[in-house]
Amino acid sequence: MRIIKPLGNVITLTSTANSFSNATLVYIATGNQATINVAYSNGTNRYSFSIPASNFMFVEKSPTDVLTANVAVSATAAAYKG
């Protein structure tokens, strides 16, 4: 069973940086292969990774980090129990 607790509305993440209201966990779903970039708030890239087509992933990040994507993906801040 897969459970997600969204903390906001789903947005379309693209090349415009988004911090997801300082969330530390972001759910990303994509129909096409996507490259996700995680950057410091000043725009300096921290790391990048790929998500295969028709897949989803949870990204854990620092609250002030921002995300961008090379193609449009669906994304929302999420919560989890540790």
PyMOL commands that set and color helices and strands:
alter all, ss='L'
color gray80, all
select strands_A, chain A and resi 5-6+11-13+25-30+34-39+45-51+55-60+66-69+73-79
alter strands_A, ss='S'
color yellow, strands_A
deselect
rebuild
show_as cartoon
